[in-house]
Amino acid sequence: MEKQLLQQLPKMDLLLAHPILAEETLPYYARKEGARTALDNLRRGILAGAITVLPSEGAIAADALHRAELLCRPHLQRVINGTGVVLHTNLGRSPLGKTAAQAVYNAALGYSNLEYDLAAGRRGSRFSHIEGLLCQLTGTEAALAVNNNAAAVFLMLSALAAGKRVAISRGELVEIGGSFRVPEIMARSGAVLLEVGTTNKTHLSDYRRAIEEQGAEILLKVHTSNFQIVGFTEEVPLDQLVALGKEKGIPVFHDLGSGALYSDSTLGVPEGPTVEDSVRAGADVICFSGDKLLGGPQAGIAIGKKNFIEAMKRDQFARVVRIDKLTLAALEATLQHYRDPALAAQAIPTLSMLGARQEDLKVQAEALRARLAEHFSAACTFTIAPDVGEVGGGSLPSVPLPTYVVELSPLALRVEDLEEGLRTWSVPIIGRVNRGRYLLDVRTLVQEDWDELERALDHILGESQ
Ligand SMILES: *Cc1c(COP(=O)(O)O)cnc(C)c1O
């Protein structure tokens, strides 16, 4: 019986010649590998007694084609974010808007004036594409961009603070994103750490004493992005630090972390510290991320006084962490949007998602619920519920985002299996399971995602019936 089945398996070359496989545009290596693993799989099934009737040749070819397609699919792929966490670190933080993505495409496809001054016909600076814009938008003298904000902070310290005593509040000696620890980064950069105050309270007089008694030469403020100390706390606002620095003739640096360019009132985005605030307070150098609240590509931006920024550009380490042309293209396009804040709020997905109001999200959730219920009510129940989301990316940890979720309760399938089915779909869909239901937050979904969700459910719920 087994022997007979094994003999009936199509031969490799015949399978490859089947119209389903032969007419495919996939490369030959993938079709061959797909055919081989499809046949191997059948052989194992037959030997284990699990297969007693062979599928049709067409079905085997279709299986081989599916395997070939999987082989050709990139490992880094688009996923659908149903978590409602806008700056989801594991899902790539900020998605780019269409214009920024198009700019990346254009810069990627051919040559560019990356480091070429077209007017002068000679070598130019890669910072020229963003420096003017950043100065214009923030009102600072100079700007540069590097690979990420961790790199910007490290470059700032190594270029401007190596061998110098840097005073920082004990309450700001934070760890960000698992491996960026302020004390260790400072030690690596050659800066000498002077801890000031206590974990929960630091007064201006603590900084003053650090300067007068311990010889502090720089004041550093680090935004405590990803946590909050509650209860009896006190920190010194940036403008008071700047006033002290001016009085003593020493510079003040600010690691702002998430760099929202404008405040809540302009963009309808949850309130938090902004680049505008830091500039107004008068910090000498300000560092922030490109892909947190700014809504651009992964990048680190440093703005501030010209002499400091120029020294950072000249530092050896600047070459190590330099920004690439694709990132520059995306960053320039994103910054361009900010010339018109109303446009930025629409064209930058991070801002439009963060700015979405709960009553609008409710309307969307109800529309999605109705659409899914229309197709799949025999296999699943769908409800909507108010929920509270978060910004993510270690930005604004205490700001709740009131939102709406669609809840799925499959009838003949475990909710964990539904979650897995959606997560391993060809365009993976990431949601979360809570109290026996599968939740999708509509804040981070776009209209095209709804179509994909429907295709996925059609397959997953269809099989459960
Ligand atoms: C996020 C953050 C960083 C690191 O920025 P990346 O862009 O992730 O490298 C550094 N400092 C603060 C305060 C941050 O919030």
The ligand as an SDF file (V2000), in Angstrom:
LIG
                    3D

 15 15  0  0  0  0  0  0  0  0999 V2000
   14.6010   56.9470   23.1810 C   0  0  0  0  0  0  0  0  0  0  0  0
   15.6360   57.7000   23.9100 C   0  0  0  0  0  0  0  0  0  0  0  0
   16.9980   57.5840   23.5790 C   0  0  0  0  0  0  0  0  0  0  0  0
   17.4500   56.6740   22.4930 C   0  0  0  0  0  0  0  0  0  0  0  0
   16.9520   57.1130   21.2490 O   0  0  0  0  0  0  0  0  0  0  0  0
   16.9720   56.1260   19.9780 P   0  0  0  0  0  0  0  0  0  0  0  0
   16.4940   56.9710   18.8600 O   0  0  0  0  0  0  0  0  0  0  0  0
   16.1000   54.9900   20.3250 O   0  0  0  0  0  0  0  0  0  0  0  0
   18.4010   55.6960   19.8090 O   0  0  0  0  0  0  0  0  0  0  0  0
   17.9130   58.3130   24.2990 C   0  0  0  0  0  0  0  0  0  0  0  0
   17.5150   59.1230   25.2980 N   0  0  0  0  0  0  0  0  0  0  0  0
   16.2200   59.2710   25.6480 C   0  0  0  0  0  0  0  0  0  0  0  0
   15.8690   60.1810   26.7630 C   0  0  0  0  0  0  0  0  0  0  0  0
   15.2450   58.5620   24.9550 C   0  0  0  0  0  0  0  0  0  0  0  0
   13.9550   58.6870   25.2960 O   0  0  0  0  0  0  0  0  0  0  0  0
  1  2  1  0
  2  3  1  0
  2 14  2  0
  3  4  1  0
  3 10  2  0
  4  5  1  0
  5  6  1  0
  6  7  2  0
  6  8  1  0
  6  9  1  0
 10 11  1  0
 11 12  2  0
 12 13  1  0
 12 14  1  0
 14 15  1  0
M  END
$$$$
